[in-house]
Amino acid sequence: MKTITVNASKKYDIIISNDILSKTGEMILNIATPKTVAIITDDIVDSLYSKTVENSLEKSGLKFIKYVIENGEQSKNGQNFLKICEFLAENQITRSDMIIALGGGVVGDLAGFVSASYLRGIAFIQIPTTLLSCVDSSVGGKTAIDIESGKNLVGAFYQPRLVICDYSTLDSLSDEIFSQGCAEVIKYAVIGNKELFSHLLENKKSFDREYVISECVKMKRDIVEHDEFDKGERQLLNLGHTIGHAVELKSDFKISHGEAVAIGLCMIAKASFKKGLCDEKTKDDIIKIVKEFDLPVLAKFSANELYKTTLNDKKRTGDFIKLVIPYSVGDSRLLKIKTDEMLSFIEEGI
């Protein structure tokens, strides 16, 4: 078991271990004494893990209610956000109670935004059940919903009180979903961890889960502690995401977040090489590792289609946008460019 502490606007622990869902109740009582716990989850995760969490809450003397959404990115919308808020109000949830986000990135983002907004803020904990949410979305306090114009454009920075990362839940993932989470792991390695990159190349999908999750979480902790509100260094975590979010949106989310990030990684690596920002080996190594994890390297959208969508990117300020460039594996940096230069980057990436 590993415990990693985040010292942000709230101090909290990320507990990383195997088979700890059954200890959820006692871990909650270590940090709070809620009268009622509201579990927010999706239909797939509900069938797999809700009972274990519910039994643990009952064993610890905690009452619970539960709201289940349909699995998938399409559920991370304003309509579900309001429905959950109404559900909490109908059940007389107060600020002394707590929310559990039980699931992957969609559940975590949605439940986190509800927690930040309902009664102007109610405590919540993250229990990630996918690799993507274990290494990335459950940590750092970014919460959001999607709107028609773009992904994660409405949200809030709101830190959890605790993250319970039970990586035994990864055993229930399909190979495809597991691979999608690996895209975020690769992202961390390319940003600033050559040793992690080597471990991934050597072990592929048989990598040491506790080591890999811990390395990613420690990197995110360090970045969040320096830049909680995404004004500078934290934007490095968007490597591959500017183009990746455009790919997601243009595909109507038929291309998953992980697949889109993988495509974005490869496209920005190719563009960076062609523009003389990284060498050919860096470009080739990034494309190679993406392929090793059975992830796509290109989407069938035109440069102009993707460019128009990137104009709504959260890292845009006026006529400028910040891109994350992999100068070498383990050395990624922010590059501020004019928005009209973005089209050229996408064309080079294709």
C-alpha positions in Angstrom: 0.0 0.0 0.0 1.2 3.5 -0.9 -0.1 6.8 0.5 0.6 10.0 -1.4 -0.4 13.3 0.2 -1.5 16.3 -1.9 -1.0 19.7 -0.2 -3.3 21.9 -2.3 -6.1 24.2 -1.2 -7.2 21.1 0.7 -4.8 18.5 2.0 -5.8 15.0 1.2 -4.4 11.5 0.7 -4.4 9.2 -2.3 -4.3 5.6 -1.0 -3.1 3.2 -3.7 -3.4 -0.6 -3.0 -5.1 -3.8 -4.0 -8.5 -4.9 -2.6 -9.3 -1.9 -0.4 -12.8 -1.1 -1.6 -14.1 -3.2 1.4 -12.4 -0.6 3.7 -14.2 2.4 2.2 -16.3 3.0 5.3 -13.5 3.0 7.8 -11.4 5.2 5.6 -14.2 7.7 5.4 -14.5 7.7 9.2 -10.8 8.5 9.5 -11.5 11.9 7.8 -15.1 12.8 8.5 -18.4 11.7 10.1 -21.1 12.2 7.5 -24.7 11.3 8.4 -25.4 10.1 4.8 -23.1 9.3 1.9 -24.4 9.8 -1.7 -22.8 7.3 -4.1 -22.7 8.6 -7.8 -21.7 5.8 -10.2 -22.6 4.4 -13.7 -24.6 1.4 -14.6 -21.5 -0.8 -15.4 -19.5 0.1 -12.3 -22.7 -0.2 -10.2 -23.1 -3.9 -11.2 -19.4 -4.6 -10.3 -18.5 -2.6 -7.2 -21.4 -0.8 -5.6 -22.3 -3.7 -3.3 -18.8 -3.9 -1.9 -18.8 -0.2 -1.1 -22.3 -0.3 0.2 -21.5 -3.2 2.6 -18.5 -1.3 3.8 -20.5 1.8 4.5 -23.2 -0.2 6.4 -20.5 -2.0 8.4 -19.2 1.4 9.5 -22.7 2.6 10.4 -23.1 5.0 7.5 -26.3 5.5 5.6 -26.2 5.8 1.9 -28.2 6.8 -1.2 -27.2 6.1 -4.8 -27.6 7.7 -8.2 -26.7 5.7 -11.3 -26.0 7.3 -14.7 -25.5 5.6 -18.1 -21.9 4.7 -18.8 -20.1 6.9 -21.3 -19.0 10.4 -22.1 -22.5 11.4 -23.3 -23.6 11.3 -19.7 -21.3 14.1 -18.6 -23.8 16.8 -19.4 -25.8 19.6 -17.9 -29.0 17.6 -17.7 -27.5 14.9 -15.5 -25.7 17.6 -13.4 -29.1 19.2 -12.6 -30.8 15.8 -12.1 -28.2 14.8 -9.5 -28.5 18.1 -7.7 -32.3 17.6 -7.5 -31.7 14.0 -6.2 -29.5 15.3 -3.4 -32.0 18.0 -2.5 -34.9 15.5 -2.5 -32.9 13.3 -0.1 -32.1 16.3 2.1 -28.4 16.0 1.7 -26.6 18.7 3.7 -23.1 20.1 3.9 -22.3 17.7 6.7 -22.9 14.8 4.3 -20.6 13.4 1.6 -20.5 12.3 -2.0 -18.6 9.3 -3.4 -17.6 9.4 -7.0 -17.4 5.7 -7.8 -16.2 5.0 -11.4 -14.0 6.4 -14.2 -13.3 9.8 -15.4 -16.9 10.7 -16.5 -18.3 9.8 -13.1 -15.5 11.6 -11.3 -15.8 14.8 -13.3 -19.5 14.9 -13.1 -19.8 14.0 -9.4 -16.9 16.4 -8.6 -18.7 19.3 -10.3 -21.9 18.4 -8.4 -19.9 18.4 -5.2 -18.4 21.8 -6.0 -21.8 23.3 -6.8 -24.4 21.8 -4.6 -24.9 24.0 -1.5 -21.9 25.8 -2.8 -19.7 22.9 -1.9 -20.0 19.5 -0.2 -17.2 17.1 0.7 -16.5 14.3 -1.8 -14.1 11.4 -2.3 -12.9 9.8 -5.5 -12.9 6.0 -5.9 -11.5 5.6 -9.4 -12.1 2.3 -11.2 -10.3 2.7 -14.5 -6.6 3.2 -15.2 -7.3 6.6 -16.7 -9.1 7.8 -13.6 -6.5 6.2 -11.2 -3.5 8.0 -12.8 -5.1 11.3 -13.8 -8.7 12.5 -13.5 -9.3 11.5 -9.8 -6.3 13.6 -8.6 -6.0 17.4 -8.7 -9.5 18.7 -8.3 -10.5 19.4 -11.9 -14.3 18.8 -12.3 -16.4 19.5 -15.3 -19.2 18.7 -17.7 -19.2 19.0 -21.5 -21.3 21.3 -23.6 -22.0 21.3 -27.3 -19.1 23.7 -28.1 -16.5 21.6 -26.3 -15.3 19.2 -23.7 -14.9 20.2 -20.1 -15.8 23.9 -20.8 -18.0 24.2 -17.7 -16.6 23.2 -14.4 -14.7 24.1 -11.2 -11.5 23.4 -9.4 -12.6 21.5 -6.3 -10.3 19.1 -4.5 -11.6 15.8 -3.0 -11.2 14.9 0.6 -9.7 11.5 -0.2 -8.9 9.3 -3.2 -9.2 5.5 -2.7 -7.3 3.9 -5.6 -8.0 0.1 -5.6 -6.2 -1.1 -8.7 -7.8 -4.6 -8.4 -10.7 -2.9 -10.2 -8.6 -2.8 -13.3 -8.9 -6.6 -13.6 -12.5 -6.1 -14.8 -11.6 -3.7 -17.7 -11.6 -4.9 -21.2 -8.2 -4.9 -23.0 -9.5 -2.0 -25.1 -10.5 0.2 -22.1 -7.2 -0.7 -20.3 -5.2 0.4 -23.4 -7.1 3.7 -23.4 -6.0 4.4 -19.9 -2.4 3.6 -20.9 -2.5 6.7 -23.2 -2.5 8.9 -20.0 0.3 6.9 -18.5 2.4 7.4 -21.7 1.6 11.1 -21.5 3.1 11.3 -18.0 6.3 9.5 -19.1 6.7 11.8 -22.1 6.2 14.9 -20.0 8.9 14.1 -17.5 9.8 10.6 -16.6 12.2 8.7 -18.8 12.4 5.8 -16.3 8.7 5.3 -16.5 8.9 5.4 -20.3 11.5 2.6 -20.3 9.5 0.5 -17.8 6.4 0.8 -20.1 8.4 -0.1 -23.2 10.0 -3.1 -21.5 6.9 -4.5 -19.8 4.1 -3.2 -22.1 0.6 -4.0 -20.6 2.2 -6.2 -17.9 3.7 -3.2 -16.2 3.9 -3.0 -12.4 0.5 -1.4 -11.6 1.4 0.0 -8.2 4.6 1.5 -9.4 3.1 3.0 -12.5 0.1 4.5 -10.8 2.2 5.9 -8.0 4.7 7.5 -10.4 1.9 9.2 -12.3 0.1 10.4 -9.2 3.4 11.7 -7.7 4.0 13.7 -10.9 0.5 15.1 -10.8 0.8 15.9 -7.1 4.0 17.9 -7.6 2.5 19.9 -10.5 -0.8 20.6 -8.8 1.0 21.8 -5.6 2.9 24.3 -7.8 0.0 25.3 -10.0 -3.4 24.2 -8.6 -5.5 26.5 -10.8 -3.9 25.7 -14.2 -2.2 29.1 -14.9 1.2 27.7 -16.0 3.0 24.4 -15.2 -0.2 22.4 -14.8 -0.9 22.9 -18.5 1.9 20.4 -19.2 -0.6 17.8 -18.3 -2.5 18.6 -21.5 0.2 17.0 -23.7 -1.7 15.5 -26.6 -5.0 16.9 -25.3 -5.5 20.1 -27.5 -5.7 18.0 -30.7 -7.1 15.0 -28.7 -10.1 16.9 -27.4 -10.8 18.1 -31.0 -10.7 14.5 -32.2 -13.1 13.4 -29.5 -15.6 16.1 -30.3 -15.4 15.7 -34.1 -16.1 11.9 -33.6 -19.1 12.6 -31.4 -17.2 10.8 -28.7 -17.1 7.6 -30.7 -13.3 7.9 -30.4 -12.7 7.6 -26.6 -10.6 10.1 -24.6 -7.7 7.7 -24.3 -7.6 6.9 -28.0 -7.9 10.7 -28.8 -5.0 11.5 -26.5 -2.9 8.8 -28.2 -3.7 10.4 -31.6 -2.9 13.8 -30.2 0.4 12.6 -28.8 1.5 11.2 -32.1 0.3 14.2 -34.1 2.1 16.7 -31.9 5.3 14.5 -32.0 5.2 14.5 -35.8 4.6 18.2 -36.0 7.3 19.0 -33.5 9.8 16.9 -35.5 8.9 18.6 -38.8 9.2 22.0 -37.1 12.6 21.2 -35.7 11.5 21.2 -32.1 12.4 17.5 -31.4 14.6 15.0 -33.1 13.4 12.0 -35.2 14.2 9.5 -32.4 11.8 11.3 -30.0 9.1 11.3 -32.6 9.6 7.6 -33.5 9.8 6.5 -29.8 6.4 8.2 -29.0 4.7 6.7 -32.0 6.3 3.3 -31.3 5.1 3.2 -27.6 1.6 4.2 -28.7 1.4 1.3 -31.1 2.8 -1.1 -28.5 -0.2 -0.3 -26.4 -2.6 -1.0 -29.3 -3.6 2.6 -29.5 -4.4 4.6 -32.7 -1.9 7.2 -34.1 -4.2 9.1 -36.5 -7.8 10.1 -37.0 -9.6 10.6 -40.3 -10.4 14.2 -39.9 -9.1 17.1 -42.0 -6.7 19.6 -40.5 -9.2 22.4 -41.0 -11.9 20.4 -39.1 -9.7 19.8 -36.1 -8.3 23.4 -36.2 -11.7 25.0 -35.9 -12.5 22.8 -32.9 -9.2 23.7 -31.2 -10.2 27.3 -31.1 -12.4 26.5 -28.1 -9.5 25.0 -26.2 -9.3 26.1 -22.6 -5.6 27.0 -23.0 -6.5 29.7 -25.6 -6.1 33.3 -24.4 -7.1 35.9 -27.0 -5.2 35.2 -30.2 -2.8 32.8 -28.6 -2.8 29.2 -27.5 -0.4 27.2 -25.5 0.8 23.9 -26.9 2.7 21.2 -25.0 5.7 20.2 -27.1 7.8 17.0 -26.5 11.3 18.3 -27.0 12.5 14.8 -25.9 11.1 11.9 -23.9 11.0 13.2 -20.4 11.3 16.8 -21.4 8.0 18.5 -22.5 7.5 22.3 -22.4 4.9 24.9 -23.1 5.1 26.8 -26.4 2.9 29.9 -26.9 1.8 30.3 -30.5 -0.7 32.4 -32.4 -4.0 30.6 -33.0 -3.6 30.8 -36.7 -0.3 28.9 -36.4 -2.3 26.0 -34.9 -3.5 25.0 -38.3 0.1 24.5 -39.5 0.9 22.2 -36.5 -2.2 20.1 -37.2 -1.3 19.8 -40.9 2.3 18.8 -40.0 0.9 16.2 -37.6 -1.3 14.6 -40.2 
